[in-house]
Amino acid sequence: MPRPKFKRKPFQQNRRKNVKRAPKKDPICVDGIQPKPMYVDYKDLDLLGKLTNRHERIVSRRKTGCHAASQHAVARAIKRARFMALMPYCGD
């Protein structure tokens, strides 16, 4: 008995549509201007909570929209807050 042939989808149906997304804004920058020197307060738990996920891991730059300098400052502040027992090391 011959094997049944499966229909393949046309090439156009497999392509994803090009969707233009608005660029994410850096949450550390105030009015689009980076503070000099770049510093994020480790006691600002509201901001740091937005930059961690539900497992209390630091969220990547792609998802938060932070610049490289901002992300380094955020990571440093989160690690300080964890060391000072203001934030947990792992989520519940």
C-alpha positions in Angstrom: 0.0 0.0 0.0 1.5 3.4 -0.9 2.2 6.0 1.8 -0.3 8.9 1.9 1.2 12.2 0.8 0.8 15.1 3.2 0.0 18.5 1.8 2.6 21.1 2.6 1.5 24.6 3.4 2.4 27.2 0.9 5.5 29.3 1.7 3.5 32.5 2.3 1.5 30.9 5.2 4.6 29.9 7.2 6.0 33.4 7.3 5.4 35.7 10.2 4.0 39.1 9.7 6.4 42.0 10.2 5.1 43.8 13.2 6.6 47.1 14.2 6.8 47.6 17.9 7.4 50.8 19.7 10.9 51.0 21.2 10.9 50.4 25.0 11.9 53.2 27.2 14.6 53.0 29.8 12.9 53.0 33.2 16.0 54.6 34.8 16.2 57.6 32.5 14.3 60.7 33.5 12.7 62.4 30.5 15.0 60.5 28.2 18.2 61.8 30.0 20.5 59.4 31.7 21.6 60.5 35.2 25.3 61.1 35.6 26.8 59.2 37.4 24.5 56.2 36.8 23.2 55.1 40.2 20.2 53.1 41.2 19.2 53.3 44.9 19.1 49.8 46.4 16.4 51.0 48.8 13.9 51.8 46.0 12.1 48.5 46.2 9.3 49.5 43.9 11.6 50.1 40.9 13.7 47.0 41.7 10.5 44.9 42.0 9.5 45.9 38.4 12.9 44.8 37.1 12.7 41.3 38.6 10.3 38.5 37.6 8.1 36.4 39.9 11.1 34.1 40.7 13.0 37.2 41.8 15.5 36.9 38.9 16.9 40.0 37.2 15.0 40.6 34.0 17.1 40.9 30.8 17.7 44.2 28.9 15.6 43.1 26.0 12.5 42.8 28.1 13.0 45.9 30.3 14.4 48.3 27.7 17.3 49.3 29.9 20.5 50.6 28.4 23.7 48.7 29.2 24.9 51.2 31.9 21.4 51.2 33.4 21.3 47.4 33.5 24.7 47.2 35.3 23.4 49.7 37.9 20.2 47.8 38.3 22.0 44.5 38.8 24.3 46.1 41.3 21.4 47.6 43.3 19.4 44.3 43.3 22.4 42.4 44.6 23.0 45.0 47.3 19.3 44.9 48.3 19.5 41.1 48.5 22.6 41.3 50.7 20.9 43.8 53.0 17.9 41.4 53.2 15.5 43.9 51.6 14.8 41.6 48.7 14.7 37.8 48.6 17.3 35.7 46.7 14.6 33.4 45.3 10.9 33.8 44.8 8.2 31.8 46.4 
